Amino acid sequence: MRALLQPVIARELGVVLLKPGRELMELFTAGRILIERQPESMAGYQTGRVPDARQPLEDNEQLRSFFLNEKVLIAAGGISGLDYWLLKYGGGNCQYAHSDYHYHELTIMHHEPGSILLCGYCDNQLREQRTEALAELAGRNVIAFVLDSIRISLGIDKSREISLAELSWWAVRKSVTDALPECCAREVLRLPEESEIGRESYITPAVPATSILGELVSAVDLPDTLTEPLVGVIVDPAPPQSFMRRPKRLRWENRDYLNWVKTQPCECCQQQSDDPHHLIGWGQGGMATKAHDIFSIPLCRKHHTELHNDRLAFERKYGSQLEMIIKVLDRAYALGVLA
């Protein structure tokens, strides 16, 4: 959460007063806050809450082919990941603005090149239709989803813009550098722009920038987790413990999965999480009986403390831990973290 506030300076007392209002009081409940001068880009903003950083790469026409590439969409989480993202982060409203009536329940309509968030009424009206306007809306959803997946994958805060270099590094990690436009790869590598040559005899063959980028990366020994699912779940239908009269309880542990959970937004406030909280209550947790790592939830430090202080009050306020775990697992499978 960010805010743009008008200070009142009492120079004689050496005190600066701020009036954030009730909506922004949460900014001051987590300890110290960062204060900086207003950047020129915010000169026209109203006093109050500042929205998440707008991603300029979203409007880069040269990158449109990259974002809408099928391989890139799969690397970001696939169509199922896009559907989940729209339902959770799509704004909670029907995206079809040309209707006078909207039903309260939302659903997903697939339309090339992606998906659209619609209410039940508009879904019935638009089903089986294929128009340029709907394709443009679906394309914008895909671009926003890919950028948000890149932000989460690289651990970038919502308040910061994603640079072209960071996007290229994500493409390297996901093995989709071949989808990068040549001009963007040249810009990242700081190569001179290709000049227009009139005669064929003047042309000097050159190595494409995307090939140079691929060669540089191939020389680096990257962990397998950068190109493969983070965690592989092996199923044994007949483990030895199942044949024991009193089997010893084995706890499932996976540090890679916990590290991924820590990169996800807090399930309560959607800010960057600090801890992977393990399920307590519901028959789990207790003296020397920590829940499996798979039953973990991303929480910021404030809400993690709040949960351990009073579990029942926390669940009345934010919802059941079980529901949160289901959402996290659904996202993990949709994004290819668990496979």
Beta strands, then each sheet from edge to edge (+ up, - down):
strand 1: 2-4
strand 2: 8-10
strand 3: 15-17
strand 4: 48-50
strand 5: 106-111
strand 6: 114-119
strand 7: 275-278
strand 8: 296-299
sheet 1: 1+ 4-
sheet 2: 2+ 3-
sheet 3: 5+ 6-
sheet 4: 7+ 8-
end
